[in-house]
Amino acid sequence: MTQVTSLARSGLADFLIQRLSAVVLALYTLCLLSFFLVNDGLDHRQLVEFFGSASMRAFSVLAVLSTAAHGWVGLWTVGTDYIRPHYFGARAVVLRMAYQVGCALLLFIYVWWGIRLFWMLPG
């Protein structure tokens, strides 16, 4: 019973990461939708001011991190479910590790790029 409630690489931890990141992404989407619906005829200056504010930069970085976390759990699940010895024989472990390293590298690049993008905006 204690294993079920433990957050040490369990299904519960993955479940919570997926749900919390989905909530953050939903709130971010609603924030953007409401901004664009309320402000008709936006110009470049207004967009730079909106995305350049400290609160929106922080929220955007949180959305980028949430996307990466959400994606990692999904990609890890796909890798462990489908790159198995049953399908790939003895090469499965090597293929799965290469897949997971590739996914981690791509997600790291995505997060690095997203943080750079949002914090380089003129404020």
PLY file of the C-alpha trace (Angstrom):
ply
format ascii 1.0
element vertex 123
property float x
property float y
property float z
element edge 122
property int vertex1
property int vertex2
end_header
0.00 0.00 0.00
2.83 2.45 0.72
4.22 1.91 -2.79
0.99 3.18 -4.34
1.16 6.48 -2.47
4.91 6.96 -2.97
5.99 9.55 -5.55
9.26 7.71 -6.28
8.91 6.99 -10.00
5.48 5.47 -9.72
2.38 5.59 -11.82
0.97 8.08 -9.32
3.83 10.49 -9.94
3.33 10.24 -13.70
-0.41 10.72 -13.25
0.11 13.85 -11.13
2.67 15.31 -13.54
0.33 14.79 -16.48
-2.67 16.30 -14.70
-0.87 19.28 -13.16
0.90 20.14 -16.40
-2.40 19.85 -18.27
-4.01 22.30 -15.83
-1.15 24.79 -16.30
-1.42 24.48 -20.09
-5.20 24.90 -19.98
-4.88 28.05 -17.85
-2.17 29.40 -20.19
-4.39 28.75 -23.20
-7.34 30.49 -21.54
-5.11 33.45 -20.65
-3.96 33.82 -24.25
-7.44 33.34 -25.68
-8.93 35.93 -23.36
-6.16 38.41 -24.17
-6.66 38.03 -27.92
-10.46 38.14 -27.66
-10.47 41.29 -25.50
-7.84 43.15 -27.52
-9.04 43.47 -31.08
-6.64 44.97 -33.61
-3.41 44.32 -31.73
-0.20 45.85 -32.95
3.37 44.71 -32.40
3.98 47.08 -29.49
0.99 45.73 -27.53
2.11 42.14 -28.09
5.66 42.92 -26.96
4.31 44.66 -23.84
2.01 41.73 -23.05
4.60 38.98 -23.53
7.38 41.19 -22.14
5.77 41.67 -18.74
7.47 39.74 -15.93
4.30 37.87 -15.00
3.62 36.75 -18.57
7.26 35.74 -19.06
7.12 33.63 -15.90
3.77 32.11 -16.91
5.14 31.36 -20.40
8.22 29.65 -18.96
5.95 27.65 -16.66
3.93 26.63 -19.73
7.12 25.58 -21.54
8.23 23.51 -18.52
4.75 22.00 -18.25
4.79 21.06 -21.92
8.17 19.38 -21.47
7.05 17.49 -18.35
3.80 16.42 -19.98
5.65 15.35 -23.10
8.31 13.44 -21.18
5.76 11.30 -19.34
3.95 10.55 -22.60
7.11 9.81 -24.57
8.55 7.67 -21.76
5.31 5.69 -21.61
5.31 5.11 -25.37
8.95 4.01 -25.26
8.47 1.56 -22.43
5.20 0.21 -23.85
6.29 -0.31 -27.45
10.08 -0.72 -27.50
10.12 -4.13 -25.84
11.93 -7.43 -26.39
8.66 -8.89 -27.64
8.90 -6.61 -30.71
12.63 -5.90 -31.06
14.37 -8.88 -29.47
17.68 -8.37 -27.68
18.11 -4.89 -29.19
15.09 -3.52 -27.32
16.99 -2.17 -24.32
19.53 -0.35 -26.49
16.81 1.02 -28.78
14.70 2.17 -25.82
17.67 3.90 -24.20
18.57 5.64 -27.48
14.93 6.69 -27.87
14.75 8.05 -24.32
18.07 9.90 -24.60
16.90 11.41 -27.91
13.59 12.48 -26.36
15.35 13.98 -23.33
17.76 15.87 -25.58
14.95 17.27 -27.72
12.96 18.32 -24.64
16.06 19.95 -23.14
16.59 21.93 -26.37
12.91 22.92 -26.38
13.06 24.16 -22.78
16.35 26.00 -23.34
14.98 27.66 -26.49
11.70 28.59 -24.77
13.41 30.19 -21.78
15.77 32.12 -24.05
12.89 33.27 -26.22
10.75 34.60 -23.39
13.54 36.23 -21.39
15.18 37.93 -24.41
12.05 39.90 -25.22
12.46 43.64 -24.64
10.76 44.57 -21.42
0 1
1 2
2 3
3 4
4 5
5 6
6 7
7 8
8 9
9 10
10 11
11 12
12 13
13 14
14 15
15 16
16 17
17 18
18 19
19 20
20 21
21 22
22 23
23 24
24 25
25 26
26 27
27 28
28 29
29 30
30 31
31 32
32 33
33 34
34 35
35 36
36 37
37 38
38 39
39 40
40 41
41 42
42 43
43 44
44 45
45 46
46 47
47 48
48 49
49 50
50 51
51 52
52 53
53 54
54 55
55 56
56 57
57 58
58 59
59 60
60 61
61 62
62 63
63 64
64 65
65 66
66 67
67 68
68 69
69 70
70 71
71 72
72 73
73 74
74 75
75 76
76 77
77 78
78 79
79 80
80 81
81 82
82 83
83 84
84 85
85 86
86 87
87 88
88 89
89 90
90 91
91 92
92 93
93 94
94 95
95 96
96 97
97 98
98 99
99 100
100 101
101 102
102 103
103 104
104 105
105 106
106 107
107 108
108 109
109 110
110 111
111 112
112 113
113 114
114 115
115 116
116 117
117 118
118 119
119 120
120 121
121 122
